[in-house]
């Protein structure tokens, strides 16, 4: 399935759909973008108490387990959280990396 590039004009398109559409594989796009282009809403969790929106200072961790990840931390001001059916959540697997990819 081929997807067109999304030109973000709203929080849902730019904060939830664009990262998956621009960086996800085809399976991820089919599952997490296609249904959200026709009515479902996604949310975006970056900001943390004490860290604000500095992704490199994230305290929320993601620990890999056999069937995915365990996310542990606190987010605040999650855009579209009330009505969302899926989420983009920023977390770190290695706090020593900070802003490095």
N, C-alpha and C positions, 0 to 999 in steps of 0.2 A: 504494500500500500504506500503510495507516495503522498507526502503532505506538502502543502504550500507553506512558504515562510509567513509567519504571523507578524504583522506590523502592529505592535501593541498600542492600544488606545485606552485601555482600562486596566485596573489593578488585576483583574482576573486574567486577562490576556498577557499582560507583561510580566506579572510576578509568578503566576502559576503555570500557564501554558507555554510561554516562551522558553524557559529553561529546558523543559522536556522536549519540546519541538526542535530546538536548536542543538541539543546535546544527547538526547536519548536515542536508543536503537529503534528499529521499526516495530518490534514487539511492544516496547514501552510506549511508543507513540500510539499504537492501536489501542492499548489498554487505558492510557492516562491522558491522551489528548483528544482523540476522536469523539468519545462520548461527551467530553467537556466543551466541544465546539458546538454542541446542539442543545444546551440547556443546563447541564450539571455545572456546579460551581466548585472551584478549587481555592485553597487558601495558601498563605505564605507566612511561615514562621521563622523570623530571623532575630528580632530584638529580644534581648535578655536583660533581666534586672542587673544593673551594675556594668553591663557591657554595651548597652544600647544596640545600635545596628552595625557594630564592628564585627564582621564575620571572623576575622582573624583572632579575636579575643573570645570566641565562643567557649562557653563552659559546658554546653550540652554535648554529651558524648554519644557516639554510635559504636557499639561493640558487636562485631560479627559473630553470629551463631550459625548453626547448620542450615537453618531455613530462612535467614535474613539478617536483620540487625535488631539489637535492643537499644532504644533511644532513652537516655536518662538525662534530664535537665529541666529547666523552666524557661518558657517563652512568654512574652507579653506583647500586646498590641498586634495580634495575629490578624492580618487583613483577610476579611471574608470568613473568619472562623465560624461564626454563628450559622451560616447557611452552607458551608462547604461539605462535600462528600469525599474529598481527598486533600492532601497537603504536601507542599514543598517545605521541608524542615531542614534548617541548617544545623549540622552537628559535626564534631571533629572525631576522627579516629586516632589522631596523634596530636596532642596539644603542643608538642615541641615544634610542629610545622608552622604554626601561626598563619601568616599570609602566603606561605609558599604552597605551590601546587605539586 
